[in-house]
Amino acid sequence: MSVDDIIDWPVGFGPIDAEIECCPIDVKVLANAMLSDSAAILGVNDDGVWIRSGTYRQGAHAHCPAEAFPEFECSTAGAVTVNPSYISTLRSATLSTDSERVSVSLEGDRLTLEANGFGGTVPTVIPERDGSRQQEIAEFDLRAIHDRHTAEADIDDWQFEDFLNWEADYPETEITLTPDGASITTPAGDSHWSWNESAGSRKATYCGQEFLDVFDQFYPVESTPCFTWGDDETGAMIFRRDDWTAIGYVIPVPESSSGNSRQQDESATVTRRCPECESPLDRDSSTGNWVCLSPQCGFRSITLE
């Protein structure tokens, strides 16, 4: 399937009644598509499994069609909130058995993963339909992000991961994508990786560690993804494995974005909210930091950039 075929969120919030037999790779993608410390939603309908998650500067979207699973039965379509750490724990418990099949059951407010008698059950939550963080994630206009992309590059060398790990995992590091390659700038100097296959024009600059975090999240799915970006627009990393399509997103560094582009990024991706209490954030004009507007939080300044 193409990105255009699966980029929209098709499921309304509500309880899910589904029984799925899947393979170990399906469990890996299920867990990895839920970014750490993010708000995550899991949807199931007759077309398959859908996942979205988001933090304040990163996001993820993934889909696998129903026919790709060994067994798939969805009696009631819906979407629920799942804690990513719970899914990571179930992934470890089920994959440690080296089973060829993992059973996934969704019923009411519970999700169960089991393989060879190992696994567990974790709670799910139906989020509020208005004003919740999960509602914002479901309504992200990811299609608009892809429509603004003007360049792409195929990563055909697994050693690109080594390049990122060695060069990008430092504070104050930036990575700039151009049709020629990826350039990483650090206080100690610059390094460059040339694409073998690329097309398009324009460039975009991202925080090195944020870019690396998203790449590492999905690298176990596929070691040779495709990158797409626009002129200082939110970038996408497209990973494919078997029938899964998983996409990671990272927004550009603030100083690299034009006023118009930055405004589009923020409106198309996320409303800023406090990670402590979910109240709105406002930028302090004197410091540039984000400030929680809730008196209960003490109007604490929270640096997100």
N, C-alpha and C positions, 0 to 999 in steps of 0.2 A: 504494500500500500504506500501511496505517496503521503507526504506531510499534509497536503491539502485535504486528503481523505479523512484524516484522524485528528486534526488540530483542535476542533471545537469540543466543548464539554457537553455531552448529550443526555445526561441523566439528572433528574431532579432529586433533591434530598428526600430520603425516606428509607424505611427498613428494607433489607435485602434478604431474599430467600433463595439461596443458590447452593449447589453442590458441584464441585469442580475437582477433577483429577488432573494433576499437572506434573511437570518434570522439575528437577532441581533448578534448571536455569530459570524457570518461571518464578520460583520463589526468590531467587537472587534479584531478578529485575523488580519484582514486587517490593522488596525491601529497599533496593538502591534508588528507586524512583521516589521514595519518601525521604527527602533531604533531612539530615540531622537537625534537630531543634526547629523543625518547621511545622507549620500547620499543614496537614495532609488529608486528602479525601480519596476514598476508594469507591468506584462506581462499577456496577455490574448490570448489563442488560443483555438482550438476545444477541447483540452484536459482539459481545466479549467483555473484557476487563479494561477499566480505565483508571488511571491514577494521576492525580495532580498534587503538587506540594509547592510551598513557597516560603522563603524567608524575606528579609527586607531588600536584599539585593540579588537574590538568586531564585530560580524556580525550576520546576520539572513537570513534564507531561509525558505519559506513556500509555500505550495501548497494545493489546493483543487480541486478535479476533477469536470468536468462540470456536470456530472450526479447527483452530490450531491445538486445542487441548485434547488429550486422549478421551476425556469425558467432560461434558459441560451441560448443566441443566440449570436454568434460571427461571424459577417460578414467579418471583416478584422482583422487578427491576427497581433499583434505588441507588442512593449514594450516602455514605456515612463517613464520619471522621474517625481516623485511626491514629494512635500514638506511634510515631516512627520507631521509638525505642522498643515498643512491644513487638513490632514486626521483626526487628533485628534479633531479638531474643528467640522468637519462634523460628526464624531462619537458621540460627545456630543449632537449635535443638533438633530440627528435622533433617538438616543436611548432614549432621554428624553421623547419621545412621547409614549413609551411602545407599539409600533406597533409590530405586529408579522412578518411583512414583510418590507424590505427596498429595494427600487429601486436603482440600480446602472447603470448609463449610461456613456459610453465613446464614445465621438465623436470628431474627429479632435483634437484640443488642449484643450479639456475640460473634466472634470470628475464631474459628478453630483450624489449626494446621497440625497434621499428624502424619507420621511416617514410621512404619514398623513399631507402632506403639509409643513412639516418642513425639512430643510436641506440646501443645497446650491450647488454652482458650483465653482470649483477651477481650475486653469490652470494646464496643463501638458506640458512637454517639451520633444522633441525628442533630446537626447544627441548626441554629436559628436561620430562618430564610432571609431575614432582613438585618443588615448591619454586622453580621458575623464575619470573622476573618476568613472562614471557609467559603462563605458566599462570595467574598471578594475574589478568592482564588478561582472559584468556578466561573466567575464572570470575566477573568482576565481575557483581554482581546489578543490572544497569541497570533491570530491570523494577521492582524494589523502589523505586528512586529515582523513577521515573515515577509509581508508585502513591501516593507521598507528596506529589505535587504538587497544589496547591489553587488555582492561578491560572495564567492564560495571557494572552498579548498578541500580536497580530499586528502586525508591523512593515510598514506599507504605504507608507513614504516612504523612498526611498534616501538622503535627507539625514540619516537617523539615524546613518549612518557618520560624517559630518562632525561631528555632535554628540559622538560618542564620541572621535574623533581629537582634537578641540579640547579636550575637557574631562577625559577619563579618562586620558590618557597622561602622568601625572605621579606621582612617588612619593607615598605616603601618601594616595592618592585612593581613595575608596570609591564604589560605585554601589549604590543600593538600588532594588529592583524592588517596586512595589506595583500594585494594580489601576488606580491613577490614572495611573501613568507611571514613568519612571526618574529618580531624583534622584542627582546626582553631588556629592559633598562633597570639597572640597580645602582645604588650609590657607588658600587665598586667598578662599574663598567657595563658594557653592552654585549649582547650575544644575539645570534641570528640563526633561524632555521628556514631553509628554502623549501617551498612546496614543489612537488613533482607535477601536480595537477591543480590548476586553479583557473578562475574566470572572474570577470567583472572588474569593478573599480571601487575606489574609496577605501578609507581605513577607519579603524576603531581601536580605542585604547581602554584596557581593563586593568583592574587591580590584579597583580600577579597571583596572590594567594587566593583570591576569590575565584579566579579563572581555574586555578589548579584544583581547588576544592571540588568544583563541579565536574571537572574532567576525571578526577580520581573516583568520584562517586559512581560514574558510569563506565569507567575503564574495564571493570570485570565483565561487563556486558559485551563490549567489542573494543579491540585495541586500535582500530583504524576508522574513526568516525569521519563525518563531514562537518566542517565549520561553515556557517553563513553569518554575514554581518552587513551592516550599512554604514553610512557616514556617522560615526560615533552613535550608533544605535545599539540597543540590546542585542547581544550576540547569541547564537544558537549552536549547540553541539548535537548533532543527530547521530545516534547510535542505533544499529540494527543487529538483531541476533535472532536466528530462526524467524519467527513471525512477529516478534516484538519490534516496535519502534519506540525508542525512548529519547527524549529531547531535554537537554539541560540548557538553562538560560542564565546569563549574567549581564548586569547592566554596566555601562561604561563608567570610568572614573569621572567625577563631577566636573573637574576642570577641563576635561577634554571635550565636553559636550557644548554645542551651541544652545542658546536659550530655547529655540524652537524644538530642537531635537530632544533636549532634556525634558521639556514639558511633555512631549509626546511619550517619552519613556515612562515617566512617573504616572501619567494618566492611564497608560495602557497596561501597566503591570501591577502597581500596588499603592494603596493608601497607607501612609506611614502611621503606625500605631506602636505604642509602648510595649516592649517585650515583657514587662512586669505585670501590667494591668490592662492592656489592650485599649487604653485611652488614646485619643488622637495626639500626635506629635506636631510641634511647630518648630521651625528653625529660628534659633537665636541670631538676630542680625549682627550682633557684635562679635560672636564667636564662631558662627557657622555650624554649631552643634545643634542636634535635635533635642527638644525639651518636652517632657511629658506635661500635659495640661491638667492632669488630675491633681487636686490638692492633697489627696491621700498619698500620692507619690512624692510629695514635697517639691513638685516642679523640678525634679532632678534632670540635669543635663545628661543626655545619652549620646555618645559619639557613635554614629553608624557608618560614617564614611572612612 
